Amino acid sequence: MAEQEEPLLNSGDTVEVVAGEYKGKKAKVISAYTNSISVELEMKDEDGSKPRTVLKHSEYKTAGN
């Protein structure tokens, strides 16, 4: 089984969600893992907090600088 080479991400990098509940939203990387990343979305919930979630590498793309 060949492993896919994913771009290296650092804490604070911005990504765009391309699949799932938050598709089309931008998020900042909290931490990168082997098969996923944890992110904090730039949008705010009704209570003023920013949602956090974990994304598989296929569920986001890096935001162009």
Secondary structure as the mmCIF struct_conf table of DSSP 4:
data_model
#
loop_
_struct_conf.conf_type_id
_struct_conf.id
_struct_conf.beg_label_comp_id
_struct_conf.beg_label_asym_id
_struct_conf.beg_label_seq_id
_struct_conf.end_label_comp_id
_struct_conf.end_label_asym_id
_struct_conf.end_label_seq_id
HELX_LH_PP_P HELX_LH_PP_P1 ALA A 2 GLU A 5
TURN_TY1_P TURN_TY1_P1 SER A 11 GLY A 12
STRN STRN1 THR A 14 VAL A 17
BEND BEND1 ALA A 19 GLY A 20
TURN_TY1_P TURN_TY1_P2 GLU A 21 GLY A 24
STRN STRN2 LYS A 26 ALA A 32
BEND BEND2 THR A 34 ASN A 35
STRN STRN3 SER A 36 LEU A 41
BEND BEND3 GLU A 42 MET A 43
TURN_TY1_P TURN_TY1_P3 GLU A 46 ASP A 47
BEND BEND4 GLY A 48 GLY A 48
HELX_LH_PP_P HELX_LH_PP_P2 SER A 49 PRO A 51
STRN STRN4 ARG A 52 LYS A 56
HELX_RH_3T_P HELX_RH_3T_P1 HIS A 57 GLU A 59
STRN STRN5 TYR A 60 THR A 62
HELX_LH_PP_P HELX_LH_PP_P3 ALA A 63 GLY A 64
#
